[in-house]
């Protein structure tokens, strides 16, 4: 709940900045390249959910806001085993242009990501459910390249912290801190429509 309040406060602050820079407003659909908050448990508990439906809104030439959501419902039936994973993730970021060239922005982007994943094993009656929750924060450097007037590709790397825990007794919890980023085959994109 605190995380959602933080995201709401950031939106309000950025909306205030937008009032002072209405002529510089532009935004569009796309997503910031990111990873699943469930990447650490992928091998044992099912598919990932990444925030891949999103938008980016620029309020000035150097301050913007990203919002991405993702969901996934995955059913697995193998013989007598019957299991369903239902996942949801939301990610918000504050892109700040550090340096710009004619078609390239070099951006510092702090971000926050929350997610939940429900693992329901229906193999035996009664079914067994495990709920996973995640929280992550990151600071990344992103390069956004305008490949056309209203279309951009981007890649990012940086550092991040994440926590992933379930509702079991005893509780299972994973915490990680390290570098983020992958390679240039995993890119974000934005199509600026307004």
Order of alpha helices (4+ residues) and beta strands (2+ residues): alpha-beta-alpha-beta-beta-beta-beta-beta-beta-beta-beta
